[in-house]
Amino acid sequence: MTPFVMFSLALRIIGAWVTFSAVEYFLTSFNMTHGLYTSASTQVMAIVNQAVLHLLVGFVLIKFAPFLASLVYPAEASCQPSVESSEETE
């Protein structure tokens, strides 16, 4: 695997992890609205906001992983040496 492919894969794994963590925030906000979880300092909309932002970041990382990886690992120039044709004069 090239570093570019490994970095793209890492971005997708992080994106999936962030997306799955958003589910936890939605579950917490659901529990707060139904009275199953109470917190004196946290509001429900703060949790929902956090979940939505986690979803957005996760989806962006998953969808645009190759583009983001190309920003870090630019495309390599072709490794073929240029062949110059020289004409021999007789």
DRENNUKOL-937056 format. One record per residue: residue number from 1; residue in three letters; z, y, x of N, C-alpha, C, O in turn. Coordinates in pm, whole numbers, plus 32768, in hexadecimal, padded with zeros to 4 digits. Example, Ala and Ser with C-alpha at 12.3 -4.5 7.8 and 13.67 -1.06 7.14 Angstrom:
2
{resi 1 | resn Ala | n.z 830C | n.y 7DC7 | n.x 8527 | ca.z 830C | ca.y 7E3E | ca.x 84CE | c.z 830C | c.y 7EB6 | c.x 8528 | o.z 834E | o.y 7EB4 | o.x 8590} $
{resi 2 | resn Ser | n.z 82C4 | n.y 7F1F | n.x 8505 | ca.z 82CA | ca.y 7F96 | ca.x 8557 | c.z 8313 | c.y 8003 | c.x 850A | o.z 8324 | o.y 8072 | o.x 853D} $
This chain:
90
{resi 1 | resn Met | n.z 8000 | n.y 7F89 | n.x 8054 | ca.z 8000 | ca.y 8000 | ca.x 8000 | c.z 8000 | c.y 807D | c.x 8059 | o.z 8046 | o.y 8085 | o.x 80BD} $
{resi 2 | resn Thr | n.z 7FB1 | n.y 80DB | n.x 8031 | ca.z 7FAC | ca.y 8158 | ca.x 807A | c.z 8022 | c.y 81B0 | c.x 8050 | o.z 805B | o.y 819B | o.x 7FE6} $
{resi 3 | resn Pro | n.z 8046 | n.y 8211 | n.x 80A1 | ca.z 80B2 | ca.y 826D | ca.x 807A | c.z 8094 | c.y 82B6 | c.x 7FF7 | o.z 80EF | o.y 82D0 | o.x 7FA8} $
{resi 4 | resn Phe | n.z 8016 | n.y 82D6 | n.x 7FE0 | ca.z 7FF0 | ca.y 831A | ca.x 7F63 | c.z 8010 | c.y 82C3 | c.x 7EEA | o.z 8049 | o.y 82F3 | o.x 7E88} $
{resi 5 | resn Val | n.z 7FEB | n.y 8244 | n.x 7EF0 | ca.z 8004 | ca.y 81E8 | ca.x 7E80 | c.z 8099 | c.y 81D1 | c.x 7E6E | o.z 80CA | o.y 81CC | o.x 7DFD} $
{resi 6 | resn Met | n.z 80E2 | n.y 81C4 | n.x 7EDD | ca.z 8172 | ca.y 81B0 | ca.x 7ED3 | c.z 81B7 | c.y 822A | c.x 7E96 | o.z 8213 | o.y 821C | o.x 7E45} $
{resi 7 | resn Phe | n.z 818A | n.y 82A2 | n.x 7EBC | ca.z 81C6 | ca.y 831C | ca.x 7E85 | c.z 81A5 | c.y 832A | c.x 7DF1 | o.z 81FA | o.y 8353 | o.x 7DA3} $
{resi 8 | resn Ser | n.z 812A | n.y 8308 | n.x 7DC9 | ca.z 8106 | ca.y 830A | ca.x 7D3B | c.z 815B | c.y 82A9 | c.x 7CEB | o.z 8189 | o.y 82C9 | o.x 7C7D} $
{resi 9 | resn Leu | n.z 8170 | n.y 8233 | n.x 7D23 | ca.z 81C3 | ca.y 81D0 | ca.x 7CE0 | c.z 8253 | c.y 8202 | c.x 7CD3 | o.z 8292 | o.y 81F0 | o.x 7C6B} $
{resi 10 | resn Ala | n.z 8286 | n.y 823F | n.x 7D3C | ca.z 830F | ca.y 8275 | ca.x 7D38 | c.z 831B | c.y 82E2 | c.x 7CCD | o.z 837E | o.y 82E7 | o.x 7C85} $
{resi 11 | resn Leu | n.z 82B6 | n.y 8338 | n.x 7CC3 | ca.z 82B9 | ca.y 83A1 | ca.x 7C5C | c.z 82B9 | c.y 8363 | c.x 7BD1 | o.z 8300 | o.y 8394 | o.x 7B78} $
{resi 12 | resn Arg | n.z 826C | n.y 82FA | n.x 7BBC | ca.z 8269 | ca.y 82B9 | ca.x 7B39 | c.z 82ED | c.y 8274 | c.x 7B19 | o.z 831A | o.y 8276 | o.x 7AA7} $
{resi 13 | resn Ile | n.z 832B | n.y 8238 | n.x 7B7E | ca.z 83AD | ca.y 81F7 | ca.x 7B67 | c.z 8417 | c.y 825F | c.x 7B44 | o.z 8466 | o.y 824B | o.x 7AE9} $
{resi 14 | resn Ile | n.z 8417 | n.y 82CF | n.x 7B8D | ca.z 8476 | ca.y 833A | ca.x 7B6E | c.z 845A | c.y 8372 | c.x 7AE3 | o.z 84B7 | o.y 8390 | o.x 7A98} $
{resi 15 | resn Gly | n.z 83DA | n.y 8381 | n.x 7AC0 | ca.z 83B6 | ca.y 83B1 | ca.x 7A3A | c.z 83E7 | c.y 8354 | c.x 79CD | o.z 841A | o.y 8382 | o.x 7967} $
{resi 16 | resn Ala | n.z 83D9 | n.y 82D1 | n.x 79E2 | ca.z 840A | ca.y 8271 | ca.x 797F | c.z 84A2 | c.y 8276 | c.x 7975 | o.z 84D8 | o.y 826E | o.x 7907} $
{resi 17 | resn Trp | n.z 84E5 | n.y 8285 | n.x 79E5 | ca.z 8577 | ca.y 828C | ca.x 79E5 | c.z 85A7 | c.y 8308 | c.x 799A | o.z 8605 | o.y 8300 | o.x 794B} $
{resi 18 | resn Val | n.z 8567 | n.y 837A | n.x 79B1 | ca.z 858D | ca.y 83F6 | ca.x 796D | c.z 8571 | c.y 83EA | c.x 78D7 | o.z 85BF | o.y 841A | o.x 7885} $
{resi 19 | resn Thr | n.z 8502 | n.y 83A9 | n.x 78B3 | ca.z 84E1 | ca.y 8396 | ca.x 7825 | c.z 8549 | c.y 833E | c.x 77E1 | o.z 8574 | o.y 835B | o.x 7772} $
{resi 20 | resn Phe | n.z 8571 | n.y 82D3 | n.x 7824 | ca.z 85D6 | ca.y 827C | ca.x 77E8 | c.z 865E | c.y 82C0 | c.x 77DF | o.z 86AB | o.y 82A5 | o.x 7782} $
{resi 21 | resn Ser | n.z 867D | n.y 8318 | n.x 783D | ca.z 86FC | ca.y 835F | ca.x 7834 | c.z 86FC | c.y 83C1 | c.x 77BF | o.z 8766 | o.y 83E3 | o.x 778B} $
{resi 22 | resn Ala | n.z 8686 | n.y 83EF | n.x 7795 | ca.z 867D | ca.y 8447 | ca.x 7721 | c.z 86AA | c.y 83FF | c.x 76A2 | o.z 86E3 | o.y 843C | o.x 7648} $
{resi 23 | resn Val | n.z 8691 | n.y 837D | n.x 769D | ca.z 86BC | ca.y 8330 | ca.x 7628 | c.z 8754 | c.y 8334 | c.x 761D | o.z 878A | o.y 833A | o.x 75AE} $
{resi 24 | resn Glu | n.z 8799 | n.y 8331 | n.x 768D | ca.z 882C | ca.y 833A | ca.x 768B | c.z 885A | c.y 83BF | c.x 7651 | o.z 88BC | o.y 83C3 | o.x 7606} $
{resi 25 | resn Tyr | n.z 8815 | n.y 842B | n.x 7674 | ca.z 883A | ca.y 84AE | ca.x 763D | c.z 8822 | c.y 84B4 | c.x 75A7 | o.z 8872 | o.y 84EE | o.x 755D} $
{resi 26 | resn Phe | n.z 87B3 | n.y 847A | n.x 7578 | ca.z 879B | ca.y 8476 | ca.x 74E8 | c.z 8805 | c.y 8423 | c.x 74A1 | o.z 8831 | o.y 8447 | o.x 7434} $
{resi 27 | resn Leu | n.z 882E | n.y 83B5 | n.x 74DD | ca.z 8897 | ca.y 8363 | ca.x 74A2 | c.z 891B | c.y 83AE | c.x 749C | o.z 8963 | o.y 83A5 | o.x 7439} $
{resi 28 | resn Thr | n.z 893B | n.y 83F8 | n.x 7505 | ca.z 89B5 | ca.y 8449 | ca.x 7505 | c.z 89B1 | c.y 84B4 | c.x 749A | o.z 8A14 | o.y 84CB | o.x 7454} $
{resi 29 | resn Ser | n.z 893D | n.y 84F6 | n.x 748B | ca.z 8933 | ca.y 855E | ca.x 7423 | c.z 893B | c.y 8521 | c.x 7398 | o.z 8975 | o.y 855D | o.x 733D} $
{resi 30 | resn Phe | n.z 8903 | n.y 84AA | n.x 7385 | ca.z 8910 | ca.y 8465 | ca.x 7305 | c.z 89A2 | c.y 8445 | c.x 72E7 | o.z 89D1 | o.y 845A | o.x 7278} $
{resi 31 | resn Asn | n.z 89E9 | n.y 8413 | n.x 734C | ca.z 8A76 | ca.y 83F3 | ca.x 7339 | c.z 8AC9 | c.y 8470 | c.x 731C | o.z 8B28 | o.y 846B | o.x 72CD} $
{resi 32 | resn Met | n.z 8AA6 | n.y 84E0 | n.x 735B | ca.z 8AF0 | ca.y 855C | ca.x 7341 | c.z 8AD9 | c.y 858E | c.x 72B3 | o.z 8B36 | o.y 85BD | o.x 7272} $
{resi 33 | resn Thr | n.z 8A5E | n.y 8585 | n.x 7282 | ca.z 8A42 | ca.y 85B6 | ca.x 71FB | c.z 8A82 | c.y 855E | c.x 7190 | o.z 8A9D | o.y 858D | o.x 7122} $
{resi 34 | resn His | n.z 8A99 | n.y 84E0 | n.x 71AF | ca.z 8AD6 | ca.y 8486 | ca.x 714E | c.z 8B6C | c.y 8476 | c.x 7162 | o.z 8BAC | o.y 8423 | o.x 7121} $
{resi 35 | resn Gly | n.z 8BA5 | n.y 84C6 | n.x 71BC | ca.z 8C36 | ca.y 84C5 | ca.x 71CD | c.z 8C6C | c.y 8450 | c.x 721E | o.z 8CE4 | o.y 8439 | o.x 721F} $
{resi 36 | resn Leu | n.z 8C14 | n.y 8406 | n.x 7261 | ca.z 8C41 | ca.y 8395 | ca.x 72B0 | c.z 8C6B | c.y 83BD | c.x 733D | o.z 8CAC | o.y 8371 | o.x 7384} $
{resi 37 | resn Tyr | n.z 8C46 | n.y 8435 | n.x 7364 | ca.z 8C68 | ca.y 846A | ca.x 73E9 | c.z 8C8A | c.y 84FC | c.x 73D9 | o.z 8C3D | o.y 8548 | o.x 739D} $
{resi 38 | resn Thr | n.z 8CFB | n.y 8523 | n.x 740D | ca.z 8D21 | ca.y 85AF | ca.x 7404 | c.z 8D3C | c.y 85E5 | c.x 7490 | o.z 8D74 | o.y 85A1 | o.x 74E6} $
{resi 39 | resn Ser | n.z 8D12 | n.y 865E | n.x 74A3 | ca.z 8D2A | ca.y 86A2 | ca.x 7522 | c.z 8D4A | c.y 8733 | c.x 7502 | o.z 8D07 | o.y 8772 | o.x 74B1} $
{resi 40 | resn Ala | n.z 8DAF | n.y 8767 | n.x 7542 | ca.z 8DD9 | ca.y 87EF | ca.x 7524 | c.z 8D7B | c.y 8857 | c.x 7560 | o.z 8D73 | o.y 88C7 | o.x 752E} $
{resi 41 | resn Ser | n.z 8D34 | n.y 8834 | n.x 75C9 | ca.z 8CE4 | ca.y 8898 | ca.x 760E | c.z 8C4D | c.y 8884 | c.x 7604 | o.z 8C01 | o.y 88DB | o.x 762F} $
{resi 42 | resn Thr | n.z 8C1F | n.y 8817 | n.x 75CE | ca.z 8B90 | ca.y 87FB | ca.x 75CA | c.z 8B5D | c.y 8805 | c.x 753B | o.z 8B9B | o.y 87D1 | o.x 74DE} $
{resi 43 | resn Gln | n.z 8AEC | n.y 8848 | n.x 752A | ca.z 8AB0 | ca.y 8854 | ca.x 74A6 | c.z 8A3C | c.y 87F1 | c.x 749B | o.z 8A02 | o.y 87C6 | o.x 74FF} $
{resi 44 | resn Val | n.z 8A1B | n.y 87D0 | n.x 7420 | ca.z 89B2 | ca.y 876D | ca.x 7407 | c.z 892B | c.y 879F | c.x 743B | o.z 88E1 | o.y 8752 | o.x 7478} $
{resi 45 | resn Met | n.z 890B | n.y 881C | n.x 7422 | ca.z 8889 | ca.y 884F | ca.x 744D | c.z 887B | c.y 8853 | c.x 74E5 | o.z 880B | o.y 884B | o.x 7519} $
{resi 46 | resn Ala | n.z 88E8 | n.y 885F | n.x 752D | ca.z 88E2 | ca.y 8859 | ca.x 75BF | c.z 88B8 | c.y 87CE | c.x 75EC | o.z 886A | o.y 87BF | o.x 764A} $
{resi 47 | resn Ile | n.z 88EB | n.y 8769 | n.x 75A9 | ca.z 88C6 | ca.y 86DF | ca.x 75CA | c.z 8834 | c.y 86C6 | c.x 75A5 | o.z 87EB | o.y 8688 | o.x 75F2} $
{resi 48 | resn Val | n.z 8809 | n.y 86F6 | n.x 752F | ca.z 877D | ca.y 86E5 | ca.x 7506 | c.z 8720 | c.y 872E | c.x 7567 | o.z 86B8 | o.y 86F8 | o.x 758B} $
{resi 49 | resn Asn | n.z 8745 | n.y 87A5 | n.x 758F | ca.z 86F6 | ca.y 87F0 | ca.x 75EF | c.z 86E8 | c.y 87A3 | c.x 7673 | o.z 867B | o.y 879A | o.x 76AB} $
{resi 50 | resn Gln | n.z 8754 | n.y 876B | n.x 76A1 | ca.z 8752 | ca.y 871C | ca.x 771D | c.z 86F7 | c.y 86A2 | c.x 770C | o.z 86AD | o.y 8680 | o.x 7768} $
{resi 51 | resn Ala | n.z 86FD | n.y 8662 | n.x 769A | ca.z 86AA | ca.y 85EB | ca.x 7682 | c.z 8616 | c.y 860F | c.x 767F | o.z 85C4 | o.y 85C7 | o.x 76B8} $
{resi 52 | resn Val | n.z 85F4 | n.y 867D | n.x 763D | ca.z 8568 | ca.y 86A6 | ca.x 7636 | c.z 8532 | c.y 86C9 | c.x 76C1 | o.z 84C2 | o.y 86A3 | o.x 76E3} $
{resi 53 | resn Leu | n.z 8582 | n.y 8710 | n.x 770F | ca.z 8556 | ca.y 8731 | ca.x 7797 | c.z 8547 | c.y 86B5 | c.x 77EE | o.z 84EB | o.y 86AD | o.x 7840} $
{resi 54 | resn His | n.z 85A0 | n.y 8654 | n.x 77DE | ca.z 8593 | ca.y 85D7 | ca.x 7828 | c.z 8512 | c.y 858F | c.x 7800 | o.z 84CC | o.y 8559 | o.x 7856} $
{resi 55 | resn Leu | n.z 84F3 | n.y 858E | n.x 7780 | ca.z 8477 | ca.y 854F | ca.x 7753 | c.z 83FD | c.y 8594 | c.x 778E | o.z 83A0 | o.y 8551 | o.x 77BD} $
{resi 56 | resn Leu | n.z 83FC | n.y 8617 | n.x 778C | ca.z 838A | ca.y 8661 | ca.x 77C3 | c.z 8377 | c.y 8645 | c.x 7858 | o.z 8308 | o.y 862A | o.x 7885} $
{resi 57 | resn Val | n.z 83E3 | n.y 864B | n.x 78A3 | ca.z 83DA | ca.y 8632 | ca.x 7932 | c.z 83AD | c.y 85A2 | c.x 794C | o.z 8359 | o.y 8589 | o.x 79A2} $
{resi 58 | resn Gly | n.z 83E4 | n.y 8544 | n.x 7902 | ca.z 83BD | ca.y 84B9 | ca.x 7913 | c.z 832B | c.y 84A0 | c.x 78F5 | o.z 82E7 | o.y 845C | o.x 7941} $
{resi 59 | resn Phe | n.z 82FB | n.y 84D7 | n.x 7887 | ca.z 826E | ca.y 84C4 | ca.x 7862 | c.z 8210 | c.y 8508 | c.x 78C6 | o.z 81A6 | o.y 84D2 | o.x 78E5} $
{resi 60 | resn Val | n.z 8237 | n.y 857D | n.x 78F8 | ca.z 81E3 | ca.y 85C1 | ca.x 795C | c.z 81DD | c.y 856E | c.x 79DC | o.z 8171 | o.y 855F | o.x 7A17} $
{resi 61 | resn Leu | n.z 824D | n.y 8538 | n.x 7A07 | ca.z 824E | ca.y 84E7 | ca.x 7A81 | c.z 81FC | c.y 8468 | c.x 7A70 | o.z 81B6 | o.y 843E | o.x 7ACD} $
{resi 62 | resn Ile | n.z 8202 | n.y 842B | n.x 79FB | ca.z 81B5 | ca.y 83B1 | ca.x 79E5 | c.z 8120 | c.y 83D0 | c.x 79DA | o.z 80CD | o.y 838B | o.x 7A17} $
{resi 63 | resn Lys | n.z 80FE | n.y 8435 | n.x 798E | ca.z 8071 | ca.y 8455 | ca.x 7974 | c.z 802A | c.y 848F | c.x 79EF | o.z 7FB9 | o.y 8468 | o.x 7A0D} $
{resi 64 | resn Phe | n.z 806B | n.y 84EA | n.x 7A36 | ca.z 802A | ca.y 8532 | ca.x 7AA2 | c.z 8057 | c.y 8504 | c.x 7B2D | o.z 804E | o.y 8551 | o.x 7B8C} $
{resi 65 | resn Ala | n.z 8087 | n.y 848A | n.x 7B39 | ca.z 80B5 | ca.y 8457 | ca.x 7BBA | c.z 8049 | c.y 845C | c.x 7C25 | o.z 8065 | o.y 8489 | o.x 7C94} $
{resi 66 | resn Pro | n.z 7FCD | n.y 8430 | n.x 7C0A | ca.z 7F67 | ca.y 8439 | ca.x 7C74 | c.z 7F49 | c.y 84C9 | c.x 7C9E | o.z 7F35 | o.y 84E3 | o.x 7D14} $
{resi 67 | resn Phe | n.z 7F46 | n.y 8524 | n.x 7C3F | ca.z 7F2C | ca.y 85B0 | ca.x 7C61 | c.z 7F9D | c.y 85E9 | c.x 7CB6 | o.z 7F84 | o.y 862C | o.x 7D1A} $
{resi 68 | resn Leu | n.z 8019 | n.y 85CE | n.x 7C8F | ca.z 808B | ca.y 85FF | ca.x 7CDC | c.z 808F | c.y 85C0 | c.x 7D67 | o.z 80B2 | o.y 8602 | o.x 7DC9} $
{resi 69 | resn Ala | n.z 806A | n.y 8541 | n.x 7D70 | ca.z 8067 | ca.y 84FF | ca.x 7DF2 | c.z 7FF9 | c.y 853A | c.x 7E4A | o.z 8008 | o.y 8540 | o.x 7EC4} $
{resi 70 | resn Ser | n.z 7F8A | n.y 8564 | n.x 7E0D | ca.z 7F1E | ca.y 859F | ca.x 7E5D | c.z 7F47 | c.y 8627 | c.x 7E94 | o.z 7F0E | o.y 8654 | o.x 7EF8} $
{resi 71 | resn Leu | n.z 7FA7 | n.y 866A | n.x 7E56 | ca.z 7FD9 | ca.y 86E7 | ca.x 7E8D | c.z 802A | c.y 86CF | c.x 7F0D | o.z 802A | o.y 8722 | o.x 7F67} $
{resi 72 | resn Val | n.z 806D | n.y 865E | n.x 7F13 | ca.z 80BE | ca.y 863D | ca.x 7F88 | c.z 806B | c.y 85F5 | c.x 7FF2 | o.z 8077 | o.y 8611 | o.x 8069} $
{resi 73 | resn Tyr | n.z 8015 | n.y 8598 | n.x 7FC4 | ca.z 7FBE | ca.y 854D | ca.x 801E | c.z 7F2E | c.y 8572 | c.x 7FFE | o.z 7EEF | o.y 8533 | o.x 7FA8} $
{resi 74 | resn Pro | n.z 7EF8 | n.y 85D7 | n.x 8041 | ca.z 7E6E | ca.y 85FE | ca.x 8025 | c.z 7E0D | c.y 858C | c.x 8047 | o.z 7E2B | o.y 8535 | o.x 8099} $
{resi 75 | resn Ala | n.z 7D99 | n.y 858F | n.x 8007 | ca.z 7D35 | ca.y 8527 | ca.x 801E | c.z 7D09 | c.y 8529 | c.x 80B0 | o.z 7CF2 | o.y 8592 | o.x 80EB} $
{resi 76 | resn Glu | n.z 7D00 | n.y 84B3 | n.x 80E7 | ca.z 7CD7 | ca.y 84A9 | ca.x 8173 | c.z 7C40 | c.y 84BC | c.x 817E | o.z 7BF4 | o.y 8491 | o.x 8127} $
{resi 77 | resn Ala | n.z 7C19 | n.y 84FC | n.x 81E6 | ca.z 7B89 | ca.y 850B | ca.x 81FF | c.z 7B51 | c.y 8483 | c.x 8224 | o.z 7B9A | o.y 842B | o.x 8253} $
{resi 78 | resn Ser | n.z 7AD4 | n.y 8472 | n.x 820F | ca.z 7A99 | ca.y 83F1 | ca.x 822F | c.z 7AA8 | c.y 83D4 | c.x 82C3 | o.z 7A96 | o.y 842B | o.x 8318} $
{resi 79 | resn Cys | n.z 7ACB | n.y 835A | n.x 82E1 | ca.z 7AE9 | ca.y 8334 | ca.x 836A | c.z 7A6D | c.y 8309 | c.x 83B7 | o.z 7A78 | o.y 82E2 | o.x 842B} $
{resi 80 | resn Gln | n.z 79F9 | n.y 8310 | n.x 837A | ca.z 7980 | ca.y 82E7 | ca.x 83BE | c.z 7954 | c.y 8355 | c.x 841E | o.z 7948 | o.y 83C9 | o.x 83F7} $
{resi 81 | resn Pro | n.z 793C | n.y 8330 | n.x 8499 | ca.z 790E | ca.y 8395 | ca.x 84F7 | c.z 7881 | c.y 83C3 | c.x 84D5 | o.z 782E | o.y 8375 | o.x 84A5} $
{resi 82 | resn Ser | n.z 7869 | n.y 843F | n.x 84EE | ca.z 77E3 | ca.y 8471 | ca.x 84D2 | c.z 7784 | c.y 8441 | c.x 853D | o.z 77A2 | o.y 8445 | o.x 85B5} $
{resi 83 | resn Val | n.z 7711 | n.y 8414 | n.x 8511 | ca.z 76AE | ca.y 83E0 | ca.x 856D | c.z 7641 | c.y 8449 | c.x 857B | o.z 75FE | o.y 846E | o.x 851A} $
{resi 84 | resn Glu | n.z 7631 | n.y 8477 | n.x 85F1 | ca.z 75C8 | ca.y 84D9 | ca.x 860B | c.z 7550 | c.y 848F | c.x 8646 | o.z 755B | o.y 8445 | o.x 86A8} $
{resi 85 | resn Ser | n.z 74E3 | n.y 84A7 | n.x 860A | ca.z 746B | ca.y 8466 | ca.x 863E | c.z 742E | c.y 84BE | c.x 86AA | o.z 7413 | o.y 8534 | o.x 8695} $
{resi 86 | resn Ser | n.z 741C | n.y 8483 | n.x 8719 | ca.z 73DE | ca.y 84CF | ca.x 8786 | c.z 7353 | c.y 8497 | c.x 87A0 | o.z 733E | o.y 841D | o.x 87A4} $
{resi 87 | resn Glu | n.z 72F9 | n.y 84EE | n.x 87AF | ca.z 7270 | ca.y 84C5 | ca.x 87C8 | c.z 7259 | c.y 84BC | c.x 885E | o.z 7275 | o.y 8519 | o.x 88AA} $
{resi 88 | resn Glu | n.z 7227 | n.y 8450 | n.x 8884 | ca.z 720A | ca.y 843E | ca.x 8911 | c.z 717A | c.y 846A | c.x 892A | o.z 711E | o.y 8443 | o.x 88E3} $
{resi 89 | resn Thr | n.z 716B | n.y 84B8 | n.x 898B | ca.z 70E4 | ca.y 84E3 | ca.x 89AE | c.z 70B1 | c.y 848D | c.x 8A21 | o.z 70F7 | o.y 8478 | o.x 8A85} $
{resi 90 | resn Glu | n.z 703F | n.y 845E | n.x 8A13 | ca.z 7006 | ca.y 8408 | ca.x 8A7B | c.z 6FA5 | c.y 844E | c.x 8AD0 | o.z 6F6C | o.y 8413 | o.x 8B2C} $
